[in-house]
Amino acid sequence: MAKTKLIEGAVINENSLALSNVNIVSLPSGTGTQSGQEGQFSFKVPIKDRDLSFDHVGHKNLTLDAIIFKNGTVVKLKEKVIEMDSLDVKALNRNQFEIFESKNTVIHLNMDELSLRGFTDVGDMLFSEQSVLLNESMDGQKTASVRASSPEELVYLYDGIRINTMGDPLLDLSLFSITGISSMELVKGGHEKALSSSGTINFIPKLSYNNSAVFNQQFGTYNYGGYDGFGSLGFKYGTVNAGASEGKFSQVYGDTSVPQIHTNHKRIFSNIGIRNNKNLELRLMALQNERLFNNDRTSDTVDLKMQNVILKLIDSHPNGRSMSLYGIHQQYNGQERLTNISNNKDDNNRGFGYEYERIIDNSRFQFATETNLTMADWIMGDNNIMVERQSSIFTGSFEIYQPENDKAYQFKDMKFIFSKHRVTDVPDTSVDHFISDNYWDNNNSQFTASFLNKQPNKKLLLYLNIGNVFRVPSLDESINNQTYPFSALNINKLIPEQKSMTELGLKIENIPKEPGDHSYSIMLSGFSYNYYDKIKQIYLSETPIRYPLNYGQASISGLEMDLVYQPKLKWINFKTYISNYIFSDTLAFQLQPEKMLRNIISIKHKWFNIDLIHRSESSRQITTLEKNGITKQTTLEPISNIDLSIYREFKIAFFRSIFSFSGKNMNSSPQRLEGISIFDRRFSLNMNISL
């Protein structure tokens, strides 16, 4: 008989949580096993085998040396976002940011795991899971903000490409179905792809090279009739993915329990992928979203349609060179029939971009260019406004890094980033009403550095960010700034806001000594943003319309902490997200609380799983413009809500089904804006079937 030896250990993910059902194969013999419920594994392999392969869906494949492998080792698998086919074809990593390596607070959210817990709406998921502020407007639009910044500052990427470049920078999160997204990255602070932003959300579209199908049905008091469907047909070198979904939502006024506000979302998407067995991949991605809004009490209606088509070519070589080239076409059509206001908006955008990266020895050079040509054709009341915007961004960076070694304290990397953003607005002077032309040429810069401390049972990363950036007003902001009713406020033409920023962060990653030990990860960040000519939004009373102006100088400083803890008891884990901000002037930061807290307790039982979520936010301020031209300051009361989610997964042959029940704001602590309950008690039942 062949001689064998015992191999045993445990497998965890990047959050130090146990990974079950990991395929572990000893090569070349092919002897294998799977990790258990607590991530543990133990099996005998031939002593002549040289490699141990670890493979798990949604994570990068890892190969270790079987000869020097020490029993009791805790193996950590990193998350990947592109699904691997059964032939284990080498795939391209679609993550834009690394959780531990990035000099930002970075959070990866796996959509399959979140749909398992009953989430179908991206906005609700962010509001419940993270220290992200969700604003729900009077017309059912859901927007997010990070670090008490305005929602207009947030940058949205789709497969790493910015998509909120149209006239209106706000993106309704309800327009995205979780079924059509593989994962999502939340980044706090500025970075190469969005230097001027305080936060970024990157949607990574589902592009599976497998054959699969998913159907999801929701019922509830808020989402009272939605469905999501997805299917993929793929093989080694090509795939077609497509899906459709619809959501029906309702809101109530504070003086009645009967819903009088209704929003209907219709979503269609398709993704096509073609790749070779080396370095090339071509992706064609298309989105078509529609939002219909109706207020029975005020007779207000909104009909918005958004289309995005992206073609992207990626070439990535193992020698440290990578390149991507993309083109994007966007169309946005909207009709608003609000109290005494009638607007028709027609926006079109054509853009292209190029990104290149090269690693030479211990240095990395990157540059990217992005050009967009946007045309806004609006009818506001009796006035026709036409503006063409030409926007170009060039970004370059140079990084010096030191490969990780065995020293306890070591310099890790240092990076210099420079960006030039040039914008030209050319109005059509032949129409009824034209705004002033604009020309802005702004230079942005950022410096980052990090240091690493390695200890036997944990790693610490200390990082520093310093920068000076400008945010250019969107077309929507520029037009609204020069139209009624701002003539009554006698304000100046809108100009870019400037922001100087400093951030100091610490990341701690625990490495369990033995399989089954407790584990944790911590992200701490302290930052200070100083604004000059800060852009503030004033809301027109009883409407969702915003009018911007340069408020002047303002500042914010804050402290944030993200903690994930897994005790030895594997049936329970804890997450806590804390944010505390200090404003120089609360009126300069509309609808932003000074304190936010999220506590999440997850319990795994043999028959079901439970998530208990506590959300707390302090009071918020908002400035509205009344019909008589007088501005009014309104305070929204603090909230302290409890959410509950119960779910169970069933597997029968090739089918997987999930049933979940969730309750939002169980203790009924709603907030009201203009009499509308924007965060009331909500219940939903969700059924998911996949194969």
C-alpha positions in Angstrom: 0.0 0.0 0.0 1.1 3.5 -0.8 2.4 5.5 2.2 0.1 8.4 3.4 0.2 11.2 5.9 -2.5 13.2 7.7 -3.4 16.7 6.5 -5.7 18.7 8.7 -6.6 22.4 9.3 -9.4 24.9 8.7 -10.6 27.3 6.0 -11.9 30.9 6.6 -12.9 33.9 4.5 -11.5 37.4 4.5 -13.8 38.3 7.4 -12.3 35.4 9.4 -15.6 33.4 9.2 -15.6 29.7 8.7 -16.0 28.4 5.1 -17.8 25.1 4.7 -18.0 22.9 1.6 -14.6 24.0 0.4 -13.1 21.5 -2.1 -9.6 20.4 -1.0 -7.6 18.3 -3.4 -4.1 16.8 -3.0 -2.2 16.7 -6.3 -1.2 14.9 -8.4 -3.1 11.9 -6.8 -6.4 13.7 -6.8 -7.3 12.6 -3.2 -9.8 15.1 -1.8 -12.2 16.1 0.8 -14.5 19.0 1.8 -14.4 21.3 4.8 -17.0 20.9 7.5 -19.6 23.3 9.0 -16.9 25.1 11.0 -14.4 25.1 8.1 -12.4 22.2 9.5 -10.9 19.4 7.3 -8.9 16.3 7.9 -7.8 13.6 5.4 -4.9 11.3 4.4 -2.9 12.0 1.3 0.0 10.1 -0.4 3.3 11.3 0.9 4.5 11.9 -2.7 1.8 14.5 -3.4 3.3 18.0 -3.8 0.3 20.5 -3.8 -2.9 21.2 -2.0 -5.7 22.9 -3.9 -8.4 24.9 -2.2 -11.5 25.8 -4.3 -14.8 27.3 -3.2 -17.5 29.1 -5.2 -17.1 32.9 -5.0 -13.5 32.7 -3.8 -10.1 32.6 -5.5 -8.5 29.2 -5.9 -5.5 28.7 -3.7 -2.6 26.2 -4.0 -0.3 25.4 -1.1 2.8 23.3 -0.8 1.7 19.9 0.6 5.2 18.9 1.6 5.8 21.8 4.1 2.1 22.2 5.1 1.8 22.3 8.9 -1.2 20.6 10.4 -3.5 23.1 12.3 -2.9 25.8 9.6 -5.9 28.2 9.1 -6.2 28.8 5.4 -7.7 32.1 4.3 -9.5 32.3 0.9 -10.0 35.7 -0.8 -13.3 36.5 -2.3 -13.6 36.7 -6.1 -16.6 38.1 -7.9 -16.5 36.3 -11.3 -18.0 32.8 -11.3 -15.7 30.1 -12.4 -16.8 27.4 -14.9 -16.4 23.7 -14.1 -13.2 23.4 -16.1 -11.5 25.8 -13.7 -10.7 28.2 -16.5 -8.4 31.0 -15.4 -10.6 34.1 -14.9 -10.0 37.8 -14.6 -10.5 39.4 -11.2 -13.3 41.9 -11.4 -12.7 43.5 -8.0 -11.6 47.1 -8.2 -10.5 47.4 -4.5 -8.8 45.1 -2.0 -10.3 45.0 1.5 -7.0 44.9 3.4 -4.6 46.4 0.9 -6.6 49.5 -0.1 -5.9 52.8 1.6 -9.6 53.2 2.2 -12.4 51.6 4.2 -13.5 48.9 1.7 -16.5 46.6 2.1 -17.4 43.8 -0.3 -21.0 42.7 -0.3 -21.9 39.3 -1.9 -25.3 39.6 -3.5 -26.0 35.8 -3.4 -25.5 35.9 0.4 -27.7 38.9 0.8 -30.5 37.5 -1.4 -30.4 34.4 0.9 -31.4 36.7 3.7 -34.3 38.2 1.8 -32.8 41.4 0.4 -33.9 42.4 -3.1 -33.5 46.2 -2.9 -29.9 47.6 -3.0 -31.0 50.7 -1.0 -32.6 48.8 1.8 -29.6 46.4 2.0 -27.1 49.3 2.4 -29.3 51.0 4.9 -29.6 47.9 7.1 -26.1 46.5 6.7 -23.7 49.4 6.6 -23.1 52.9 8.1 -24.5 54.4 5.0 -27.2 57.1 5.1 -30.2 56.3 2.9 -32.4 59.2 1.8 -35.9 58.2 0.6 -37.4 61.2 -1.2 -41.0 62.2 -1.6 -41.2 60.6 -5.1 -39.8 57.2 -3.9 -36.2 57.8 -5.0 -33.6 56.2 -2.9 -30.1 57.8 -2.8 -27.2 57.2 -0.5 -24.5 59.3 1.0 -21.2 58.4 2.8 -19.3 60.3 5.5 -22.1 62.9 5.7 -21.4 64.1 2.2 -24.2 65.2 -0.1 -25.6 62.4 -2.3 -24.3 64.3 -5.3 -20.8 63.6 -4.2 -21.2 59.8 -4.4 -19.7 58.1 -7.4 -21.4 55.0 -8.9 -19.4 52.6 -11.0 -20.7 49.7 -13.1 -17.9 47.1 -13.6 -15.5 49.9 -12.7 -17.0 52.5 -15.2 -18.8 55.6 -13.9 -22.5 55.7 -14.8 -23.8 58.8 -13.0 -22.4 61.2 -15.5 -25.7 62.4 -16.9 -27.4 65.7 -16.2 -28.6 64.5 -12.8 -25.8 63.0 -10.7 -28.3 61.2 -8.3 -28.8 57.6 -9.0 -31.9 55.8 -7.7 -30.7 52.7 -5.9 -34.0 51.0 -6.4 -33.3 50.8 -10.1 -30.8 48.0 -9.5 -31.9 44.4 -8.8 -29.7 42.3 -6.6 -30.4 39.3 -8.9 -28.5 41.1 -11.7 -25.5 42.0 -9.6 -22.8 39.5 -8.5 -21.4 41.7 -5.8 -20.9 45.3 -4.7 -18.0 47.2 -3.4 -18.5 50.2 -1.0 -15.5 52.5 -0.7 -15.2 55.4 1.8 -13.0 58.3 0.8 -11.3 59.4 -2.4 -9.3 57.2 -4.7 -8.0 57.0 -8.2 -11.3 56.4 -9.9 -13.1 59.2 -7.9 -10.7 61.6 -6.2 -13.3 64.2 -5.4 -15.8 61.8 -3.9 -16.3 61.0 -0.3 -17.6 57.5 -1.3 -18.0 55.1 -4.2 -20.3 52.2 -4.9 -19.1 49.8 -7.6 -21.8 47.4 -9.0 -20.2 44.3 -10.4 -22.7 42.8 -12.9 -23.4 39.1 -12.9 -21.4 37.5 -15.7 -21.5 33.7 -15.2 -19.9 31.3 -17.7 -22.1 28.5 -16.3 -25.6 27.5 -17.0 -27.9 28.7 -14.3 -31.4 30.1 -13.5 -32.8 32.1 -10.6 -36.4 33.3 -9.8 -37.3 35.4 -6.9 -40.8 36.5 -5.7 -41.5 39.1 -3.0 -44.7 40.1 -1.1 -45.0 42.7 1.5 -46.5 45.8 3.0 -43.9 48.1 1.3 -42.7 46.0 -1.6 -46.2 44.6 -2.4 -45.6 42.6 -5.5 -42.1 42.3 -7.0 -40.2 39.6 -8.9 -36.7 39.0 -10.2 -35.6 36.5 -12.8 -32.1 35.7 -14.1 -30.7 33.1 -16.5 -27.3 32.3 -18.0 -26.1 30.1 -20.8 -22.4 29.7 -21.0 -19.4 27.5 -21.9 -15.6 27.8 -21.6 -15.2 30.8 -23.9 -18.6 32.6 -24.0 -21.7 33.4 -22.1 -25.1 35.2 -22.4 -26.7 36.4 -19.2 -30.0 38.2 -19.0 -32.7 39.0 -16.5 -35.8 41.1 -15.8 -37.5 42.3 -12.6 -40.2 44.5 -11.3 -40.9 46.1 -8.0 -44.0 47.8 -6.6 -43.5 50.0 -3.6 -45.9 52.1 -1.5 -45.5 54.9 1.1 -48.0 56.5 3.5 -48.7 59.9 4.9 -48.3 60.3 8.7 -52.0 61.0 9.1 -53.3 57.8 7.5 -52.5 54.1 7.2 -53.7 53.8 3.6 -50.9 54.0 1.1 -51.3 57.0 -1.2 -47.8 57.0 -2.8 -46.9 54.3 -5.3 -43.7 53.6 -7.2 -43.2 51.0 -9.8 -39.7 49.9 -11.0 -39.2 47.8 -14.2 -35.7 46.5 -14.9 -34.1 44.6 -17.8 -30.5 43.7 -18.2 -28.3 41.6 -20.4 -24.5 40.8 -20.2 -22.5 39.0 -22.9 -19.0 37.8 -22.3 -16.4 36.4 -24.7 -12.9 35.3 -23.6 -9.9 33.2 -24.6 -7.9 30.9 -22.4 -5.2 33.5 -21.8 -5.7 37.2 -21.1 -8.5 38.7 -23.1 -12.1 39.2 -22.3 -14.8 41.3 -24.1 -17.9 42.3 -22.2 -21.1 43.8 -23.5 -23.4 45.0 -20.8 -26.8 46.7 -21.1 -29.3 48.0 -18.6 -32.8 49.4 -19.1 -34.6 50.8 -16.0 -37.9 52.6 -15.6 -39.5 54.3 -12.6 -43.1 55.2 -12.5 -44.3 57.3 -9.5 -47.8 58.5 -8.6 -49.1 60.5 -5.5 -52.8 60.1 -5.1 -53.1 63.0 -2.7 -51.2 65.6 -4.7 -51.7 64.1 -8.2 -47.9 64.3 -8.7 -46.5 61.9 -11.3 -43.0 61.0 -12.4 -42.0 58.8 -15.3 -38.2 58.2 -15.8 -36.4 55.9 -18.2 -32.7 55.1 -18.1 -30.6 53.1 -20.5 -26.9 52.2 -20.3 -24.9 50.2 -22.9 -21.2 49.4 -22.1 -18.7 47.7 -24.3 -15.4 46.8 -22.4 -12.3 45.0 -23.5 -9.8 43.8 -20.9 -6.3 42.5 -21.5 -4.4 41.4 -18.4 -1.0 39.7 -18.5 0.8 37.9 -15.6 3.9 39.9 -16.2 2.3 42.9 -14.5 0.8 44.7 -17.5 -3.0 45.3 -17.9 -5.2 47.4 -20.1 -8.9 48.1 -20.5 -10.7 50.0 -23.2 -14.4 50.9 -23.0 -17.2 52.8 -24.6 -20.5 53.8 -23.0 -23.8 55.1 -24.4 -26.5 56.5 -22.0 -30.0 57.8 -22.5 -32.2 59.4 -19.8 -35.8 60.5 -20.4 -38.0 61.9 -17.7 -41.3 63.6 -17.3 -42.2 65.3 -14.0 -45.7 66.6 -13.3 -45.5 68.2 -9.8 -47.4 70.9 -8.0 -47.3 73.9 -10.3 -44.2 72.5 -12.0 -43.9 70.6 -15.3 -40.5 69.3 -16.5 -39.4 67.2 -19.4 -35.8 66.0 -19.4 -33.9 64.3 -22.3 -30.3 63.6 -21.6 -27.8 61.7 -23.8 -24.2 60.8 -23.1 -21.5 59.2 -25.2 -18.3 58.3 -23.5 -15.1 56.3 -23.8 -12.2 55.5 -21.6 -8.8 53.8 -21.5 -6.9 52.5 -18.5 -3.3 51.1 -18.4 -1.2 49.7 -15.6 2.3 48.4 -15.6 4.4 46.9 -12.8 8.2 47.3 -13.1 10.2 45.8 -10.3 8.8 47.3 -7.0 6.9 50.1 -8.7 3.5 50.5 -10.3 2.5 53.1 -13.0 -1.1 53.7 -13.9 -2.9 56.2 -16.1 -6.5 56.5 -17.2 -8.4 58.9 -19.5 -12.2 59.3 -19.6 -14.1 61.5 -22.0 -17.9 62.2 -22.0 -20.1 64.2 -24.3 -23.4 64.9 -22.7 -26.4 66.7 -24.2 -29.3 68.0 -22.0 -32.5 69.0 -23.7 -35.0 70.1 -21.1 -38.4 71.8 -21.1 -39.0 73.5 -17.7 -42.4 74.9 -17.7 -42.6 77.1 -20.8 -38.8 77.4 -21.2 -36.7 75.2 -23.5 -33.1 74.7 -22.3 -30.4 73.0 -24.3 -26.8 72.6 -23.1 -23.9 70.5 -24.4 -21.2 69.4 -21.9 -17.8 68.2 -22.8 -15.9 66.6 -19.9 -12.5 65.0 -20.0 -10.5 63.5 -17.1 -6.9 62.4 -17.2 -5.5 60.6 -14.1 -2.0 59.3 -13.5 -0.3 57.7 -10.6 3.1 56.3 -9.5 3.4 53.9 -6.7 6.5 52.5 -4.9 5.9 49.4 -2.8 7.9 46.9 -0.8 7.1 43.1 -1.1 5.8 41.7 2.2 8.6 40.1 4.2 9.1 38.6 7.7 9.9 41.8 9.5 7.5 42.9 12.3 7.5 46.5 11.1 7.8 47.4 7.5 7.1 50.1 5.0 4.5 48.9 2.6 3.8 51.5 -0.2 3.6 55.1 -1.2 1.6 56.6 -4.0 1.2 59.9 -5.8 -2.0 60.6 -7.8 -2.6 63.5 -10.1 -5.8 64.2 -12.1 -6.8 67.0 -14.5 -10.6 67.5 -15.0 -11.7 69.9 -17.8 -15.3 70.7 -18.4 -16.9 73.0 -21.0 -20.7 73.8 -21.0 -22.0 75.2 -24.3 -25.6 76.4 -24.2 -27.8 76.7 -27.3 -28.6 80.4 -27.5 -31.4 79.9 -30.1 -33.8 78.3 -27.6 -36.3 80.2 -25.3 -34.1 80.3 -22.2 -30.4 79.7 -22.1 -28.0 79.5 -19.2 -24.5 80.9 -18.9 -21.6 79.0 -20.5 -19.0 77.4 -18.2 -15.4 76.5 -18.5 -13.5 74.8 -15.6 -10.0 73.4 -15.6 -9.2 71.8 -12.2 -6.2 70.0 -10.9 -6.7 67.3 -8.3 -4.0 65.5 -6.3 -3.7 62.9 -3.6 -0.8 61.3 -1.6 -1.2 57.9 0.1 1.2 55.9 2.2 0.9 52.7 4.4 2.9 50.7 6.9 2.5 47.1 7.9 2.9 45.4 11.3 3.0 41.6 11.3 2.4 39.7 14.5 2.1 35.9 15.1 -1.7 36.1 15.3 -2.6 39.3 13.4 -1.6 41.9 10.8 -2.0 45.7 11.2 -2.1 48.2 8.3 -1.7 51.9 9.0 -2.4 54.2 6.1 -2.5 58.0 5.4 -4.4 59.9 2.7 -3.8 63.6 2.0 -5.4 65.4 -1.0 -6.9 68.5 -2.5 -9.7 68.1 -5.0 -12.5 69.9 -6.8 -16.1 68.7 -7.6 -17.6 70.2 -10.7 -21.4 70.9 -10.5 -23.5 68.5 -12.6 -25.6 69.8 -15.5 -28.6 69.3 -13.3 -27.1 71.6 -10.6 -25.9 74.2 -13.1 -29.3 74.5 -14.8 -31.4 74.5 -11.6 -29.1 77.1 -10.2 -30.0 79.6 -12.9 -33.8 78.9 -13.2 -36.9 79.7 -11.1 -37.2 80.2 -8.2 -33.6 81.1 -7.5 -34.1 84.5 -9.1 -35.9 85.4 -5.9 -32.8 84.4 -3.8 -30.4 86.6 -5.8 -27.6 84.1 -5.8 -24.4 83.9 -7.9 -23.7 81.4 -10.6 -22.6 78.0 -9.3 -18.9 77.2 -9.3 -17.0 74.0 -8.4 -16.6 73.2 -4.7 -13.0 72.6 -3.4 -12.2 70.0 -0.7 -8.9 69.5 1.2 -8.9 66.1 2.9 -6.8 64.2 5.4 -7.5 60.6 6.6 -5.6 58.3 8.9 -6.7 54.7 9.1 -5.9 51.4 10.8 -6.9 47.9 9.7 -6.4 44.9 12.0 -6.8 41.4 10.7 -6.8 38.6 13.2 -5.3 35.2 12.3 -6.7 32.4 14.5 -4.0 30.2 16.2 -6.0 27.0 16.0 -9.0 25.9 14.0 -12.2 27.0 15.9 -10.6 29.9 17.7 -12.3 33.2 17.8 -11.4 35.7 15.0 -12.1 39.4 14.3 -11.3 42.2 11.8 -11.4 45.9 12.6 -11.3 49.0 10.4 -10.7 52.4 12.1 -10.7 55.7 10.2 -10.4 59.3 11.3 -10.8 62.0 8.7 -11.1 65.7 8.2 -12.7 67.4 5.1 -12.5 71.2 4.6 -14.8 72.6 1.9 -14.5 75.9 0.1 -17.5 77.2 -2.0 -19.4 74.1 -0.7 -22.5 73.3 -2.8 -25.6 73.1 -0.7 -29.0 71.8 -1.9 -32.2 73.7 -1.0 -35.4 71.7 -1.5 -38.5 73.2 -3.0 -41.3 72.6 -0.4 -43.7 69.7 -1.1 -41.6 68.6 -4.1 -38.5 66.5 -4.6 -36.9 69.3 -6.6 -33.5 70.6 -5.3 -31.9 74.0 -6.0 -28.1 74.3 -5.4 -26.0 77.3 -4.3 -22.5 77.8 -3.1 -22.9 78.0 0.7 -19.3 79.1 1.5 -16.7 77.5 3.7 -17.6 74.5 5.9 -15.8 71.5 7.4 -16.5 68.0 8.8 -14.4 65.7 10.8 -15.3 62.2 11.8 -14.4 58.8 13.3 -15.6 55.5 11.9 -15.2 51.9 13.0 -16.2 48.6 11.4 -15.9 45.5 13.6 -16.6 41.9 12.6 -16.2 39.3 15.4 -16.6 35.5 15.2 -16.5 33.8 18.7 -15.6 30.2 19.2 -19.3 29.5 19.1 -19.7 29.1 15.4 -23.5 29.4 15.4 -23.3 33.2 16.2 -21.3 36.2 15.0 -21.4 40.0 15.5 -20.9 43.1 13.3 -20.8 46.7 14.5 -20.5 49.8 12.4 -20.1 53.2 14.2 -19.9 56.7 12.7 -19.5 60.0 14.6 -19.2 63.3 12.8 -18.5 66.9 13.9 -19.9 69.7 11.6 -18.7 73.3 11.5 -22.3 74.1 10.4 -25.1 71.6 10.4 -27.0 73.6 7.8 -24.2 73.1 5.3 -24.7 69.3 5.5 -28.3 68.6 4.5 -30.0 65.6 5.9 -26.9 64.3 7.6 -26.9 62.9 11.2 -24.0 63.4 13.5 -24.1 59.8 14.8 -24.9 56.5 13.1 -24.8 53.0 14.6 -25.5 49.5 13.1 -25.4 46.4 15.3 -25.9 43.0 13.5 -26.2 39.7 15.3 -26.4 36.6 13.0 -27.5 33.2 14.4 -27.2 30.0 12.6 -29.5 27.1 13.6 -30.0 23.7 12.2 -33.5 24.6 11.0 -33.2 28.4 10.3 -31.0 31.5 10.4 -31.8 34.8 12.1 -30.4 38.3 11.6 -31.2 40.9 14.2 -30.3 44.4 13.2 -30.3 47.6 15.3 -30.1 50.9 13.5 -29.7 54.2 15.2 -29.3 57.7 13.7 -29.3 61.2 15.4 -31.5 64.1 14.2 -31.0 65.7 10.7 -31.5 69.2 9.3 -33.0 70.2 6.0 -33.6 73.6 4.3 -36.7 74.0 2.2 -37.9 76.9 0.1 -41.5 77.8 0.7 -43.9 78.9 -2.1 -43.7 82.5 -0.8 -39.9 82.5 -1.4 -39.0 82.2 2.3 -36.5 79.5 3.4 -37.4 77.2 6.3 -35.2 75.0 8.5 -36.7 71.6 9.4 -35.4 69.0 11.9 -36.0 65.3 11.4 -36.3 63.4 14.6 -33.7 60.7 15.6 -34.5 57.1 14.9 -33.7 53.9 16.7 -35.0 50.9 14.7 -34.9 47.1 15.0 -35.0 44.9 11.9 -35.5 41.1 11.9 -34.7 38.6 9.2 -35.5 34.8 9.3 -34.5 32.6 6.4 -34.0 28.9 5.6 -32.3 27.2 2.7 -33.4 23.9 1.1 -31.4 21.8 -1.4 -33.0 19.1 -3.5 -30.9 17.6 -6.3 -29.9 20.5 -8.6 -32.4 22.9 -7.1 -31.9 25.4 -4.3 -34.8 27.2 -2.6 -34.8 29.9 0.0 -37.7 31.2 2.1 -37.2 34.3 4.1 -39.3 36.7 6.2 -38.1 40.2 7.2 -39.5 43.0 9.2 -38.1 46.5 9.0 -38.5 49.1 11.8 -40.2 46.5 14.1 -40.5 49.0 16.9 -42.2 51.6 14.6 -40.0 54.6 14.9 -40.6 56.4 11.6 -39.3 59.6 10.2 -41.5 62.1 8.4 -40.6 64.5 5.7 -43.2 67.0 4.5 -45.8 64.7 6.2 -44.6 61.5 4.4 -43.5 58.6 6.5 -40.1 57.8 4.8 -39.0 54.9 7.2 -42.2 53.2 8.5 -42.8 49.6 9.7 -42.5 47.2 6.8 -42.8 43.4 6.4 -41.9 41.2 3.4 -42.0 37.5 2.5 -39.4 36.3 -0.1 -39.2 33.1 -2.1 -36.1 32.2 -4.2 -35.6 29.2 -6.5 -32.3 28.6 -8.3 -30.5 25.8 -10.2 
